[in-house]
Amino acid sequence: MDALAGLLDGPRARQAFLLRSSMNPPWALRIQDEAPLTVVAMVRGEAVVIPDAPPGVEVEPIALRAGDVAIARGPDPYTVADDPATPLQAIIHPGQVCTAVDGRVLTDLYDLGVRTWGNAIDGETEMITGTYQLEGEVSERLLRALPQLILLRSDEWSCPVIPLLADELVKDEAGQEAVLDRLLDLLLIAALRAWFARPGTDTPGWYRAYDDPVVGQALRLIHHNPAAPWTVASLARETGVSRAALARRFHELVGEPPMSFLTGWRIALAADMLLEPGATIGSVAHEVGYGSPYALSSAFKRVRGVSPQQHRVAVLLAATA
């Protein structure tokens, strides 16, 4: 499992909210659904995305054209429109509840068929919106690595998924939700991979370090097998350098010592595993490389400030609140 695969193993679409929008101008939607991650893919036509800004601060609208993909990191709201000057016509709230600006619930007004919404059956602009409800510590690592808005132009990458997803989106066949979830995952992974690889992208140190022949190999060993009894010496031996050389170079490129990075990755994995049905502290400890429940509990509390059990209770209570 490489760095991007490890991060994306958490945000896997499961019955994700997916919608095809077909619009003729004028149109303007305010998105305040608080979704952690949203993918917007332009199939045809043009649109602008306008991120929210503090009072008194002006932001430039971001133009989207056919083949472009935007990835928005929530929960901050934003507006999508045909033109920055177009007045708002609808607001998307949490739970994908759609209302007019005056608060009236818009139910069937914009319903155009299977997973299709808009003001025209064959509008000038067609776009696909996919929303991820991310949960878990591993997913949080992905979100922390992303800016509020990522834009990939059609000429910056090559991905045939957009027309395929547009075609599949309007079908109502057996197993269609699973097909759409996997296509949405593929679109997100391809877009993030292209963005992370783009020159000048402010990617986290550990991701850039993957290109280093020594530190990159150490990171792969940690991500592939976090339960192994790694030490700086054993990682150095596997990567073919001295212990001191690995420690120095790892810290320079990643920003923290190898054992600190390993502990953070193990605890992030444990935090997610603890929420799985039937998981025990003992079983999770074994999966992430701790010899006993006590060892995991001690490390977990040192890193997170709470015990594994307190973490599990807090997350489950928040989910039912």
GUZATI-562376 format. One line per field, with one value per residue (C-alpha): residue number from 1; residue in three letters; x, y, z. Coordinates in nm, 3 decimals. Each point is the difference from the previous one (the first is absolute). Layout:
BEGIN
num	[NUM, ...]
residuo	[ALA, ...]
c1	[X, ...]
c2	[Y, ...]
c3	[Z, ...]
REM end
This chain:
BEGIN
num	[1, 2, 3, 4, 5, 6, 7, 8, 9, 10, 11, 12, 13, 14, 15, 16, 17, 18, 19, 20, 21, 22, 23, 24, 25, 26, 27, 28, 29, 30, 31, 32, 33, 34, 35, 36, 37, 38, 39, 40, 41, 42, 43, 44, 45, 46, 47, 48, 49, 50, 51, 52, 53, 54, 55, 56, 57, 58, 59, 60, 61, 62, 63, 64, 65, 66, 67, 68, 69, 70, 71, 72, 73, 74, 75, 76, 77, 78, 79, 80, 81, 82, 83, 84, 85, 86, 87, 88, 89, 90, 91, 92, 93, 94, 95, 96, 97, 98, 99, 100, 101, 102, 103, 104, 105, 106, 107, 108, 109, 110, 111, 112, 113, 114, 115, 116, 117, 118, 119, 120, 121, 122, 123, 124, 125, 126, 127, 128, 129, 130, 131, 132, 133, 134, 135, 136, 137, 138, 139, 140, 141, 142, 143, 144, 145, 146, 147, 148, 149, 150, 151, 152, 153, 154, 155, 156, 157, 158, 159, 160, 161, 162, 163, 164, 165, 166, 167, 168, 169, 170, 171, 172, 173, 174, 175, 176, 177, 178, 179, 180, 181, 182, 183, 184, 185, 186, 187, 188, 189, 190, 191, 192, 193, 194, 195, 196, 197, 198, 199, 200, 201, 202, 203, 204, 205, 206, 207, 208, 209, 210, 211, 212, 213, 214, 215, 216, 217, 218, 219, 220, 221, 222, 223, 224, 225, 226, 227, 228, 229, 230, 231, 232, 233, 234, 235, 236, 237, 238, 239, 240, 241, 242, 243, 244, 245, 246, 247, 248, 249, 250, 251, 252, 253, 254, 255, 256, 257, 258, 259, 260, 261, 262, 263, 264, 265, 266, 267, 268, 269, 270, 271, 272, 273, 274, 275, 276, 277, 278, 279, 280, 281, 282, 283, 284, 285, 286, 287, 288, 289, 290, 291, 292, 293, 294, 295, 296, 297, 298, 299, 300, 301, 302, 303, 304, 305, 306, 307, 308, 309, 310, 311, 312, 313, 314, 315, 316, 317, 318, 319, 320, 321]
residuo	[MET, ASP, ALA, LEU, ALA, GLY, LEU, LEU, ASP, GLY, PRO, ARG, ALA, ARG, GLN, ALA, PHE, LEU, LEU, ARG, SER, SER, MET, ASN, PRO, PRO, TRP, ALA, LEU, ARG, ILE, GLN, ASP, GLU, ALA, PRO, LEU, THR, VAL, VAL, ALA, MET, VAL, ARG, GLY, GLU, ALA, VAL, VAL, ILE, PRO, ASP, ALA, PRO, PRO, GLY, VAL, GLU, VAL, GLU, PRO, ILE, ALA, LEU, ARG, ALA, GLY, ASP, VAL, ALA, ILE, ALA, ARG, GLY, PRO, ASP, PRO, TYR, THR, VAL, ALA, ASP, ASP, PRO, ALA, THR, PRO, LEU, GLN, ALA, ILE, ILE, HIS, PRO, GLY, GLN, VAL, CYS, THR, ALA, VAL, ASP, GLY, ARG, VAL, LEU, THR, ASP, LEU, TYR, ASP, LEU, GLY, VAL, ARG, THR, TRP, GLY, ASN, ALA, ILE, ASP, GLY, GLU, THR, GLU, MET, ILE, THR, GLY, THR, TYR, GLN, LEU, GLU, GLY, GLU, VAL, SER, GLU, ARG, LEU, LEU, ARG, ALA, LEU, PRO, GLN, LEU, ILE, LEU, LEU, ARG, SER, ASP, GLU, TRP, SER, CYS, PRO, VAL, ILE, PRO, LEU, LEU, ALA, ASP, GLU, LEU, VAL, LYS, ASP, GLU, ALA, GLY, GLN, GLU, ALA, VAL, LEU, ASP, ARG, LEU, LEU, ASP, LEU, LEU, LEU, ILE, ALA, ALA, LEU, ARG, ALA, TRP, PHE, ALA, ARG, PRO, GLY, THR, ASP, THR, PRO, GLY, TRP, TYR, ARG, ALA, TYR, ASP, ASP, PRO, VAL, VAL, GLY, GLN, ALA, LEU, ARG, LEU, ILE, HIS, HIS, ASN, PRO, ALA, ALA, PRO, TRP, THR, VAL, ALA, SER, LEU, ALA, ARG, GLU, THR, GLY, VAL, SER, ARG, ALA, ALA, LEU, ALA, ARG, ARG, PHE, HIS, GLU, LEU, VAL, GLY, GLU, PRO, PRO, MET, SER, PHE, LEU, THR, GLY, TRP, ARG, ILE, ALA, LEU, ALA, ALA, ASP, MET, LEU, LEU, GLU, PRO, GLY, ALA, THR, ILE, GLY, SER, VAL, ALA, HIS, GLU, VAL, GLY, TYR, GLY, SER, PRO, TYR, ALA, LEU, SER, SER, ALA, PHE, LYS, ARG, VAL, ARG, GLY, VAL, SER, PRO, GLN, GLN, HIS, ARG, VAL, ALA, VAL, LEU, LEU, ALA, ALA, THR, ALA]
c1	[0.000, 0.158, -0.073, -0.292, -0.150, 0.026, -0.179, -0.269, -0.070, -0.205, -0.208, -0.155, -0.340, -0.285, -0.337, 0.147, -0.221, 0.036, -0.195, -0.002, -0.097, -0.132, -0.038, -0.081, 0.101, -0.066, 0.064, 0.183, 0.022, 0.144, 0.154, -0.003, -0.050, 0.313, 0.126, 0.368, 0.086, -0.183, 0.100, -0.145, 0.068, -0.104, -0.147, -0.087, -0.047, 0.148, -0.046, 0.173, 0.081, 0.008, 0.148, -0.127, 0.229, 0.011, -0.193, 0.187, 0.217, -0.054, 0.064, 0.037, -0.261, 0.155, -0.116, -0.083, -0.019, -0.077, 0.244, 0.105, -0.030, -0.025, 0.043, -0.141, 0.105, -0.278, -0.163, 0.034, -0.283, 0.043, -0.212, -0.021, -0.162, -0.007, 0.129, 0.123, -0.273, -0.291, -0.220, -0.031, -0.286, 0.048, 0.195, 0.123, -0.007, 0.134, -0.175, -0.026, -0.315, -0.060, -0.182, -0.070, 0.170, -0.316, 0.014, -0.266, 0.089, 0.050, -0.109, -0.107, 0.056, 0.343, -0.041, 0.082, 0.021, 0.243, 0.269, -0.058, -0.081, -0.022, -0.210, 0.037, 0.001, 0.286, 0.150, 0.299, 0.194, 0.022, 0.202, 0.036, 0.018, 0.121, 0.002, 0.206, -0.101, 0.350, 0.050, 0.308, 0.349, 0.162, -0.243, 0.086, 0.360, -0.119, -0.209, 0.287, 0.215, -0.250, -0.073, -0.357, -0.038, 0.195, -0.045, 0.123, -0.033, -0.089, 0.336, 0.196, -0.093, -0.155, -0.293, -0.279, -0.217, -0.211, -0.199, -0.031, -0.132, -0.243, -0.131, -0.039, -0.152, -0.339, -0.039, -0.228, 0.123, 0.082, 0.321, 0.018, 0.091, 0.308, 0.103, -0.037, 0.188, 0.298, -0.001, -0.011, 0.293, 0.194, -0.068, 0.110, 0.316, 0.100, -0.063, 0.192, 0.288, 0.025, -0.019, 0.261, 0.235, -0.046, 0.313, -0.035, -0.270, 0.041, -0.010, 0.091, 0.359, -0.074, -0.158, 0.291, 0.235, -0.147, 0.221, 0.313, 0.165, 0.078, -0.278, -0.260, 0.087, -0.023, -0.342, -0.120, 0.117, -0.189, -0.318, 0.006, 0.060, -0.064, -0.017, 0.363, 0.239, 0.171, 0.293, 0.220, 0.269, -0.224, -0.135, 0.357, 0.103, -0.288, 0.078, 0.373, 0.129, 0.130, -0.232, 0.126, -0.036, -0.360, -0.098, 0.151, -0.143, -0.344, -0.028, 0.116, -0.253, -0.299, 0.033, 0.005, 0.207, -0.080, -0.135, -0.220, -0.148, -0.052, -0.179, -0.229, -0.092, -0.066, -0.220, -0.196, -0.066, -0.091, -0.244, -0.192, 0.020, -0.140, -0.328, -0.049, -0.263, 0.150, 0.337, 0.179, 0.298, 0.197, -0.086, 0.075, 0.328, 0.112, -0.101, 0.201, 0.312, -0.048, 0.072, -0.287, -0.316, 0.188, 0.276, -0.253, -0.198, 0.314, 0.111, -0.351, -0.042, 0.345, -0.078, -0.371, -0.042, -0.283, -0.015, -0.114, -0.326, -0.063, 0.070, -0.246, -0.275, 0.048, -0.019, -0.306, -0.178, 0.076, -0.137, -0.332, -0.034]
c2	[0.000, 0.330, 0.337, 0.097, -0.351, 0.005, 0.331, -0.095, -0.332, 0.198, 0.226, -0.278, 0.080, -0.198, 0.095, 0.345, 0.289, 0.033, 0.238, 0.115, 0.366, 0.134, 0.377, 0.287, 0.350, 0.182, -0.232, 0.023, -0.253, 0.055, -0.321, -0.008, -0.371, -0.017, -0.305, -0.069, -0.064, 0.070, -0.074, 0.213, -0.117, 0.208, -0.207, 0.291, 0.374, 0.241, 0.104, 0.197, -0.105, 0.281, -0.098, 0.182, 0.267, 0.205, 0.330, 0.264, -0.252, -0.051, -0.335, -0.065, -0.233, -0.319, -0.090, -0.362, -0.134, -0.339, -0.262, 0.203, -0.145, 0.191, -0.158, 0.199, -0.067, 0.076, 0.106, 0.356, 0.099, 0.115, 0.103, -0.157, 0.208, 0.083, 0.349, 0.171, 0.265, -0.247, 0.020, -0.315, -0.227, -0.299, -0.106, -0.355, -0.081, -0.297, -0.321, 0.138, 0.192, 0.263, 0.324, 0.328, 0.310, 0.078, -0.344, -0.179, -0.365, -0.080, -0.357, -0.096, 0.341, -0.087, -0.380, -0.104, -0.377, -0.261, 0.182, 0.307, 0.349, 0.339, 0.246, -0.156, -0.360, 0.065, 0.316, 0.195, -0.103, -0.354, -0.090, -0.292, 0.048, -0.275, 0.048, -0.199, -0.022, -0.078, -0.153, -0.114, 0.105, -0.125, 0.210, 0.301, -0.036, 0.039, 0.306, 0.167, -0.041, 0.181, 0.369, 0.128, -0.034, -0.200, 0.066, -0.229, 0.125, -0.246, 0.059, -0.072, -0.365, -0.286, -0.189, -0.173, -0.045, 0.316, -0.102, -0.356, 0.123, 0.235, -0.291, -0.233, 0.264, 0.002, -0.379, -0.173, -0.359, -0.268, 0.076, 0.349, 0.168, -0.221, 0.081, 0.374, -0.014, -0.168, 0.243, 0.293, -0.147, -0.040, 0.361, 0.130, -0.212, 0.099, 0.369, -0.001, -0.194, 0.256, 0.288, -0.144, -0.054, 0.351, 0.219, 0.272, -0.178, 0.055, -0.368, -0.124, -0.097, -0.370, -0.010, 0.176, -0.235, -0.294, 0.096, -0.035, -0.341, -0.047, 0.176, -0.103, -0.364, 0.045, 0.160, -0.287, -0.252, 0.183, 0.040, -0.356, -0.165, 0.225, -0.303, -0.099, 0.064, 0.288, 0.184, 0.264, -0.268, -0.251, 0.265, 0.112, -0.358, -0.048, 0.325, -0.062, 0.298, 0.062, 0.061, 0.358, 0.073, -0.124, 0.189, 0.324, -0.023, -0.115, 0.297, 0.242, -0.118, -0.106, 0.249, -0.249, -0.304, -0.344, -0.143, 0.304, -0.039, -0.373, 0.063, 0.261, -0.235, -0.291, 0.209, 0.142, -0.354, -0.117, 0.289, -0.114, -0.373, 0.054, 0.111, -0.321, -0.246, -0.261, 0.174, -0.029, 0.195, -0.326, -0.088, 0.351, 0.006, -0.311, 0.148, 0.321, -0.138, 0.021, -0.306, 0.045, 0.202, 0.189, 0.100, 0.134, 0.180, 0.164, 0.118, 0.108, 0.213, 0.152, 0.106, 0.083, 0.090, -0.252, -0.377, -0.220, -0.068, 0.371, 0.068, -0.268, 0.122, 0.364, -0.078, -0.223, 0.260, 0.271, -0.218, -0.046, 0.359]
c3	[0.000, -0.106, 0.156, -0.223, 0.011, 0.377, 0.024, -0.249, 0.168, 0.250, -0.227, -0.202, -0.142, 0.154, -0.145, -0.060, -0.097, -0.377, -0.218, -0.360, -0.039, -0.329, -0.010, -0.232, 0.114, 0.218, 0.294, 0.332, 0.285, 0.345, 0.141, 0.379, 0.059, 0.224, -0.192, 0.076, -0.365, -0.326, -0.359, -0.282, -0.356, -0.302, -0.282, -0.229, 0.013, 0.251, 0.364, 0.272, 0.355, 0.257, 0.339, 0.306, 0.138, 0.320, -0.008, -0.196, -0.182, -0.371, -0.164, -0.369, -0.151, -0.136, -0.351, -0.082, -0.355, -0.153, 0.128, 0.303, 0.350, 0.327, 0.343, 0.291, 0.359, 0.246, 0.211, -0.136, -0.237, -0.359, -0.298, -0.345, -0.274, -0.369, 0.082, 0.320, -0.035, -0.015, 0.313, 0.209, -0.095, 0.234, 0.308, 0.065, 0.374, 0.202, -0.098, -0.356, 0.092, -0.267, 0.076, -0.171, 0.141, 0.201, 0.166, -0.205, -0.052, -0.367, -0.047, -0.351, -0.160, -0.137, -0.027, -0.356, 0.040, 0.130, 0.204, -0.216, 0.123, -0.164, -0.197, -0.347, -0.124, -0.240, 0.146, -0.128, 0.308, 0.132, 0.308, 0.237, 0.374, 0.233, 0.376, 0.249, 0.365, 0.127, 0.341, 0.184, 0.087, -0.321, -0.204, 0.214, -0.115, -0.357, 0.079, 0.184, -0.312, -0.225, -0.056, 0.013, -0.376, -0.260, -0.371, -0.277, -0.356, -0.274, -0.172, 0.321, 0.029, -0.190, 0.151, -0.195, 0.311, -0.034, -0.312, 0.132, 0.333, -0.177, -0.206, 0.298, 0.226, -0.172, -0.004, 0.248, -0.006, 0.255, 0.187, -0.145, 0.331, 0.032, -0.357, 0.061, 0.330, -0.165, -0.293, 0.238, 0.194, -0.323, -0.099, 0.341, 0.010, -0.354, 0.072, 0.329, -0.152, -0.280, 0.247, 0.238, -0.297, -0.142, 0.026, 0.262, 0.200, 0.373, 0.090, 0.349, 0.067, 0.039, -0.347, -0.169, 0.187, -0.191, -0.294, 0.211, -0.058, 0.371, 0.193, -0.256, 0.053, 0.378, -0.035, -0.218, 0.257, 0.274, -0.205, -0.133, 0.337, 0.301, 0.231, -0.063, 0.294, -0.176, 0.149, -0.157, -0.027, -0.179, -0.239, -0.071, -0.068, -0.245, -0.179, -0.019, 0.197, 0.348, 0.292, 0.036, -0.371, -0.010, 0.314, -0.129, -0.352, 0.118, 0.237, -0.270, -0.258, 0.210, 0.284, 0.286, 0.109, -0.145, 0.327, 0.057, -0.349, 0.058, 0.329, -0.157, -0.284, 0.237, 0.228, -0.296, -0.124, 0.351, 0.046, -0.308, 0.076, 0.350, -0.157, -0.196, 0.132, 0.229, 0.028, 0.333, 0.124, -0.002, -0.362, -0.118, 0.191, -0.187, -0.337, 0.045, 0.164, 0.376, 0.211, 0.244, 0.061, 0.271, -0.244, -0.250, 0.271, 0.132, -0.345, -0.097, 0.312, -0.040, -0.359, 0.026, 0.364, 0.044, 0.033, -0.291, 0.181, 0.061, -0.368, -0.110, 0.232, -0.102, -0.373, 0.036, 0.213, -0.253, -0.279, 0.176, 0.122]
REM end
